[in-house]
Amino acid sequence: MHPFFRVLVAALAARHALALSSTGHTPTGTPIFDLPAGTMLQQSGSDMHAIAANGSIIHGFENAVPTRTSSTRSQSPVTRQAGATVAMTSALATWDSDDGIEFFNTTIVVPPEPATFDSQLMLFGAGVVDPDITGAPQGIFSVGLQYGGASFMQGLAGYEGGSFWTPLMILEFVPDPTLVRISLFSSPSTTPVVLNSGDILSVSFSGSSEAVGNLTYHLYTASVPNRPDLSDATVAWQTPVNAVTMRAVEYGVVSGSDYPDESLVFGNVTLELDSGFPALDWSVPDGVDPATSIEIELQDANSDGQKGQVVFVFPDSD
């Protein structure tokens, strides 16, 4: 049994156990929570519990998982920053099978820093997508890169984002937007881990299932195998993942010079199910996505849509 499930009974009983305060908000008002390295996020009905590596429950996200009877989670009013905008674009891969994920792997090549930094924030990640009861996305668990940000992104490590790339692990609750950052660093520092242009992160998600009583949990553990200094984390949902994605989320990007002047590449994208390697059905925007001015290209994939690269092509600086 996965060690975190030793506290499952306590987690189910402690629906309002402990609460963390959000560490900040995005410019559009989405709350941000920071969790320590090694945290597991485990579904409990319509809630998600954050369980620390020592087995203690450190937070409960109420109504994070939509159900037919659950209501929208109430939030305190948040002031949006003037002129704040958020935009996103993604490549999505699905498959025709109910088999569980064995692994999902890709690499991320760090692009150059943008020519202009004016507190814009860009998040790029590869991850798994969990559906709600209707099949729509309810959660996205991803690993990737963060560039930029200002005081509103100050978090667990105690530093503000800036004009540099740093690794990021994040769980996004989709229907009622919330960003949960899981620290990749077991020893928090006031000094950010800066990634340089050309650095490569190997991103891996391994899947498994665990029966606990009359419930089946689908566990997805994210890791960066080529960086042993970065910690793993696990999310446990009661529905299996039905898609993988490479995505970009941006705040405050207003011109081409706010982007890198070279493409961002997710390489050797590979998905294996319990039954083997499925044929992937890819969905990408047709041409340049008007929301972000980014074009996404699927390149060099085999006949099953595997082992290719997903390239985010940025607009020319202006």
C-alpha positions, 0 to 999 in steps of 0.5 A: 500500500502506498504509504500515504494511504495509511492516513486515509481514514484520518483524511476522510474524517478530517474534512475541515482539518487544517487550513493554509492561507493563499500565498498570493493571487495571480493578476486576474485574482486566481488564488495561489497556494504553496505546499512543501516538497513531497506533498500528496494531494488526495481526493476525498469525495468532492474535496482534495486533501494535501498530505505532507510526507510525514502523513499529516493533513496540512490543508483541505481544498473544499469542492475542488472536484465537481459532482452533481450535488456539490456547489461552487466553493466560495472565495473571498473577494479578490481585487484584480490588477488593472489591465490584468489579462490571462491567456492560455494555449495547449496541445492535447493528446487523447487515446481510445482505451480505458487502460491506466497510464504506465508512464508519460515522459517528455523533455523540456528544453529551456529557451532564452530569456525574453528581451523584455521583462516587465513583470509578465508571468509565463508558465509552461508545463507538461502534465496529465488531465483528469476529467470530472463526471461529464468528461470535462477537465477538473484538474491538471497536474504538470511540471515545467517552467516559470518565467517572470512574475512579481510580488504576487507570485512570492511563495514557499521558497521566499523569493519573488519571480523575476527575469529568469527561468525556474522549475515549477510543479503545479496542480490546477483546479479547473472549474473554480480556478486555483493554482497549487504550487508544490515545492520541488525543493526539500530544503527551501532557500531564499535563492531561486534555482535558475535554469539557463537557456539550453538546460533540459528537464526530463519530465516523467509521470508514472501511474498506478492504482490502489484499492482502499475499501470500496474505492479505487485511487488512481495515483500519478507521481511526477518527477524530474529524473535528470535532476535528483535535487528536485523532489517528486509529488503525487496526486491521487484522483478517483477517476483515471486521467484521460488526456496528457497536455503541453500548455502555456499560461501567460499573464501580462504579455503584451508584445513579441519581445515579452516572449523568448526569441527561440521556440520552446520544445517538448521532446520525445513525447511518449505515453505508455499504458498498462497494455502498451503504447496507444495511438495518440489523437492530437488536438492543437490550435490551427495556426497561430492561437489568437489568444496568445500569438503562439503557434503549436507544432507537432513534429516528427511523431511516428504513425501513432503520434508517439515520440515526436516533439511539441514545439511552441513557436513564439511571435517575432519581437516587436 
